[in-house]
Amino acid sequence: MAFWSQELQAGTKDPKRKYRFKIIFTGMGDGIIWYAKTVKKPGYNVTQAEHTFLNHKYYFPGKVEWQEVSMTLVDPVSPGAVAQTNAIIRSAGYKPPGSSDELETISKGKASAAIGSLKIIQIDAEGNHIEEWALKNPSIMSVDFGELSYEDDGLLDISIGFRYDWAECTIKDGVAGVDGADLGRISNAKGDKSKFFNTNGD
């Protein structure tokens, strides 16, 4: 029954709310990034191959391309978010120009290791996990440290853009519509289906 047409009880679940989330970003610390302000959830496009015959066009699904994820952080003095962000880029292999024998450059392995685990977790009113996205092999693609102005007394933001190879989505067991029958739709798929979509009771 829809949430708006039933008699509400203490255990009635709300729809997912935009402000009920937390971010685990080990490159910035060991726990929840409390100064996270907004984050874009992972998404993907499916490329299309086009075939033309006479005056007809036919389209065939191709590759899945994951979209960039953007995150906005408040810039606290402590912990030093600017310093931590720059340290991630440095750990990825970037070094400002110096002597001619300094030859280190950025690599995918170092970039991913510098970020560590990056998870976007949606929670319910009790703080329980209901949906979790884990970005795999993430790397920083853009950083914007914000704009200063004498005419604005707001908090300063840092915007970070991430690229990643793919994301894994885990949805808590017992969520109506994702148990049993719906999972049967992918029962003929080859390989470990939980690598993209999984349900668990944790």
C-alpha positions in Angstrom: 0.0 0.0 0.0 1.3 3.5 -0.8 2.7 5.4 2.1 0.2 8.3 1.6 -2.9 6.1 1.7 -2.3 4.1 4.8 -2.7 4.7 8.5 0.8 5.6 9.7 2.4 3.6 12.5 5.7 4.1 14.3 7.3 1.5 12.1 5.9 2.9 8.8 8.8 3.6 6.4 9.1 7.1 4.8 10.1 7.4 1.1 13.8 8.0 0.7 14.7 11.5 1.8 17.5 13.6 0.2 19.0 14.6 3.5 19.3 11.1 5.0 22.7 10.0 3.8 26.3 9.6 4.9 29.5 9.4 3.0 32.4 7.1 3.8 35.6 8.5 2.2 38.7 7.0 3.7 40.9 9.3 1.7 39.6 12.1 3.9 39.5 10.2 7.2 38.5 6.9 8.8 34.8 7.5 9.3 31.8 9.5 8.1 32.7 12.7 6.3 30.4 14.9 8.5 31.2 18.0 6.5 29.8 16.6 3.2 27.1 18.8 1.9 25.8 17.2 -1.3 26.7 14.3 -3.4 25.5 13.0 -6.8 24.6 9.4 -6.9 26.1 7.1 -9.5 24.3 6.8 -12.8 25.0 5.3 -16.2 24.3 5.7 -19.9 24.0 2.8 -22.4 25.6 3.5 -25.7 23.7 2.7 -28.9 24.9 1.2 -32.2 22.8 2.5 -35.1 21.9 0.6 -38.3 20.2 2.2 -41.2 18.2 0.3 -43.8 16.4 2.3 -46.5 14.4 4.9 -44.6 14.4 3.0 -41.2 16.8 3.3 -38.3 17.4 0.5 -35.8 19.3 0.8 -32.5 21.2 -1.8 -30.6 22.3 -1.4 -26.9 26.0 -1.4 -26.5 28.3 -0.5 -23.6 27.4 0.8 -20.1 29.2 4.0 -19.3 29.2 5.2 -15.7 28.7 8.9 -15.1 31.0 11.1 -13.1 30.0 11.6 -9.4 30.3 15.1 -7.9 30.5 15.9 -4.2 30.3 19.2 -2.3 32.1 19.6 1.0 32.0 22.4 3.5 35.6 23.6 3.9 36.4 23.2 7.6 39.6 24.5 9.2 40.0 21.2 11.1 40.2 18.7 9.6 41.9 20.6 6.8 39.9 19.6 3.8 42.0 21.6 1.3 45.2 20.0 2.7 43.7 16.5 2.5 42.4 17.0 -1.0 45.9 18.1 -2.2 47.5 15.2 -0.4 45.3 12.8 -2.3 46.5 14.3 -5.6 50.1 14.2 -4.4 49.7 10.5 -3.4 48.2 9.8 -6.8 51.6 10.8 -8.3 51.3 14.5 -9.1 54.2 16.7 -8.1 54.7 20.4 -9.0 57.5 21.0 -11.5 61.0 20.8 -10.0 64.3 19.4 -11.1 64.6 17.4 -14.3 65.2 14.2 -12.5 61.8 14.2 -10.7 59.9 11.9 -13.1 57.0 10.7 -11.0 53.5 10.9 -12.7 50.0 10.0 -11.8 48.9 6.3 -12.2 45.5 4.7 -11.8 46.7 2.4 -9.0 48.1 5.2 -6.9 45.1 7.5 -7.6 42.6 4.8 -6.5 44.7 3.9 -3.5 44.9 7.5 -2.4 41.1 7.8 -2.3 40.5 4.4 -0.7 37.0 3.4 0.0 34.3 5.8 -1.3 30.7 4.8 -0.4 27.4 6.7 -0.5 24.9 5.3 2.0 21.3 6.2 2.3 19.6 5.7 5.7 16.1 5.6 7.1 14.7 7.6 10.0 16.3 5.1 12.5 19.7 5.5 10.9 19.6 2.0 9.3 21.2 1.4 5.9 18.7 1.1 3.1 20.9 1.6 0.0 24.6 1.7 -0.4 26.7 2.6 -3.5 30.4 1.7 -3.5 32.5 3.3 -6.3 35.2 1.0 -7.7 38.6 2.2 -8.6 37.7 5.9 -8.1 40.0 8.8 -9.1 39.6 12.5 -8.7 38.9 14.3 -12.0 38.2 17.9 -10.9 38.6 20.0 -7.8 37.1 23.5 -7.2 38.1 25.2 -4.0 35.3 27.8 -4.2 35.1 31.5 -4.5 35.8 34.2 -1.9 33.8 37.4 -1.6 33.6 40.3 0.8 29.8 40.4 0.1 29.0 36.8 1.1 29.2 35.5 4.7 28.2 31.9 3.8 30.4 28.9 4.4 33.1 28.1 1.8 32.5 24.9 -0.3 34.9 22.5 -2.0 33.5 20.7 -5.1 35.2 17.4 -6.2 34.4 15.3 -9.3 35.2 11.6 -9.3 35.5 9.0 -12.1 35.3 5.3 -11.4 35.1 2.1 -13.4 31.8 0.9 -12.0 29.7 1.0 -8.9 28.2 -1.7 -6.7 24.7 -1.2 -5.3 23.5 -3.0 -2.2 19.9 -2.8 -1.0 18.8 -4.0 2.4 16.8 -7.2 2.6 13.1 -6.8 3.1 12.6 -3.8 0.8 9.4 -4.6 -1.1 9.9 -4.9 -4.9 13.5 -6.1 -4.8 13.1 -9.5 -3.2 12.6 -12.9 -4.9 10.5 -12.3 -8.0 12.3 -9.2 -9.2 15.7 -10.8 -8.7 14.4 -13.7 -10.9 14.5 -11.3 -13.9 18.2 -11.7 -13.9 18.3 -15.4 -13.0 19.6 -16.2 -16.5 22.4 -13.7 -16.3 25.9 -15.2 -16.2 28.4 -14.6 -13.4 28.0 -13.2 -10.0 24.9 -11.0 -10.2 25.6 -9.5 -6.7 28.6 -7.6 -8.2 26.2 -5.0 -9.5 23.0 -5.4 -7.5 22.8 -7.2 -4.2 20.4 -7.5 -1.3 21.5 -8.3 2.3 20.3 -8.0 5.8 23.2 -6.1 7.2 
